[in-house]
């Protein structure tokens, strides 16, 4: 009576207490490289099986790494969500949650010259997180135009570039390590000073 044929999958699974040749059904010892009955070579099967196992291990390892990286990126994005709303001179700004207030001032420049005008009142705040910087200087009722302000800054030797900040037109003042974005919002003259890593987030900050 012929021995039953065993599939290649059954060869890899010890279902009957041993391994069997998938050609003639002869029972094999686990480490046999060929069948003693029909001579079929199993060396390539084992190599292929080991290769597949190594590939699966590699894929699992890569998935684990991606999950870890994804978790880190998710945490960083969460830390940088611009959900902390702050008020500077009546203008609201959105600050990342991990930033803390390091400086805040109010000055009435008009007092120095005996001028009582809301256009000379200046509010400023600085927020930092150890590596990044956001500074806001606000003159709530500025009567000065952006064009006049731009000319004055150029005359003082500053490098100035026209720019659009969200829905607001203004200009950018280049600094040695930080740049200032100057624009008007709700009648206020605003100077928004940020470290280079936050320049792409200007629109988020001003809302």
C-alpha positions in Angstrom: 0.0 0.0 0.0 1.4 3.4 -1.0 2.1 5.8 1.8 -0.1 8.9 1.8 1.3 12.0 0.2 2.1 14.9 2.7 1.9 18.5 1.7 4.8 20.9 2.0 2.9 22.7 4.8 2.6 19.4 6.7 6.3 18.9 6.3 6.8 22.1 8.4 4.3 21.1 11.0 4.8 18.1 13.4 1.2 16.9 13.3 1.9 13.1 13.7 4.8 13.2 16.1 7.4 13.7 13.4 8.3 15.1 9.9 7.3 13.5 6.7 8.5 13.6 3.1 6.0 15.6 1.0 6.9 13.3 -2.0 6.6 9.8 -0.7 5.3 10.2 2.9 8.3 8.6 4.5 8.8 9.7 8.2 11.9 11.9 8.6 14.1 12.9 11.4 13.9 16.7 12.0 17.4 17.5 10.9 17.3 15.3 7.7 18.3 17.2 4.6 17.0 14.5 2.2 14.5 11.6 2.3 16.1 8.2 2.9 13.3 6.5 0.9 13.0 8.6 -2.3 16.0 10.8 -2.0 14.2 14.2 -2.2 16.4 17.1 -1.1 14.9 19.3 1.7 17.9 21.6 2.1 16.4 24.4 0.0 13.0 24.1 1.8 14.8 24.7 5.2 16.8 27.6 3.8 13.7 29.2 2.3 11.8 28.7 5.6 14.7 30.3 7.6 14.7 33.2 5.2 11.0 33.7 5.6 11.3 33.6 9.4 14.1 36.2 9.2 12.0 38.4 6.9 9.1 38.2 9.3 11.3 39.1 12.3 12.7 42.1 10.3 9.2 43.3 9.4 8.0 43.0 13.0 11.1 44.9 14.2 10.5 47.7 11.6 6.8 47.9 12.6 7.8 48.2 16.3 10.3 51.0 15.4 7.7 52.9 13.4 5.2 52.6 16.2 7.8 54.0 18.6 8.7 56.8 16.2 5.0 57.5 15.6 4.4 57.8 19.3 7.3 60.3 19.7 6.1 62.4 16.8 2.6 62.3 18.2 3.8 63.4 21.5 5.8 66.3 20.0 2.9 67.4 17.9 0.7 67.3 21.0 3.3 69.4 22.9 3.3 71.9 20.1 -0.4 72.3 19.7 -1.2 76.0 19.7 -4.1 75.8 22.2 -2.9 78.2 24.9 -4.7 81.5 24.1 -3.0 84.6 25.6 -3.9 88.3 25.5 -1.3 91.0 24.8 -2.7 94.5 24.6 -6.1 93.3 23.7 -4.9 91.0 20.9 -5.1 87.3 21.3 -2.3 84.9 20.3 -2.1 81.1 20.2 0.9 79.8 22.1 2.0 76.1 22.3 1.1 74.5 25.6 4.7 73.8 26.6 5.7 77.5 26.4 5.8 79.5 29.5 5.7 83.3 30.1 9.2 84.6 30.8 8.7 88.4 30.5 5.8 90.8 30.3 5.8 94.7 30.2 3.6 97.7 29.7 5.0 101.1 28.7 3.3 104.4 28.0 5.8 106.1 25.7 3.7 109.2 25.6 4.3 109.9 29.3 7.9 110.6 28.6 6.9 113.4 26.3 3.8 114.6 28.2 1.5 113.2 25.5 -1.7 111.4 26.7 -2.6 109.2 23.7 -3.6 105.5 23.5 -1.4 105.3 20.4 1.7 105.4 22.6 0.8 102.6 24.9 2.9 99.5 24.3 2.4 96.0 25.6 4.9 93.2 25.3 5.2 89.5 26.4 7.7 86.8 25.8 7.1 83.0 25.8 9.8 80.3 25.7 10.2 76.6 26.0 13.9 76.4 26.4 14.8 76.2 22.7 12.2 78.3 20.9 11.0 81.9 21.4 7.9 83.9 20.8 7.7 87.6 21.5 4.8 89.9 21.0 4.9 93.7 21.0 1.5 95.4 20.6 0.5 99.0 20.3 -3.3 98.7 20.5 -4.3 102.0 19.0 -1.4 102.8 16.7 -2.0 105.8 14.5 1.2 105.1 12.6 1.0 103.4 9.2 2.8 100.3 8.2 4.6 102.3 5.5 5.9 104.9 7.9 7.0 102.2 10.3 8.8 100.3 7.5 10.7 103.4 6.3 11.8 104.1 9.9 13.2 100.6 10.4 15.0 100.8 7.1 16.6 104.1 8.0 17.8 102.5 11.2 19.7 100.0 9.1 17.4 97.0 9.4 16.9 94.6 6.5 13.2 94.5 5.6 11.2 92.3 3.3 7.5 92.7 2.4 5.4 89.6 3.3 1.9 88.3 3.7 1.0 86.8 7.1 -2.2 84.8 6.7 -4.8 87.4 5.8 -2.6 90.4 6.8 0.0 92.3 4.7 3.1 93.4 6.4 6.8 93.1 6.4 9.6 91.0 7.9 12.5 92.5 9.8 15.6 90.2 9.6 17.5 89.8 12.8 20.7 87.9 13.7 19.0 85.0 15.4 15.3 85.9 15.3 13.0 87.6 12.8 10.1 90.0 13.5 6.9 90.0 11.5 5.2 93.4 11.5 1.5 93.9 10.6 -1.7 95.6 11.7 -4.6 93.7 13.2 -7.8 95.2 14.6 -6.2 98.6 14.5 -3.1 97.5 16.5 0.5 97.6 15.3 1.9 94.2 16.1 5.6 93.0 16.1 5.7 89.2 16.3 9.3 88.0 17.0 9.9 84.3 16.7 12.9 81.9 16.5 13.5 80.4 13.0 11.9 77.0 13.9 8.5 78.7 14.4 8.4 80.9 11.2 6.1 78.3 9.5 3.7 78.6 12.4 3.1 82.3 12.3 -0.4 82.0 11.0 -1.2 79.5 13.9 0.1 82.0 16.4 -1.9 84.9 15.2 -5.0 82.8 14.7 
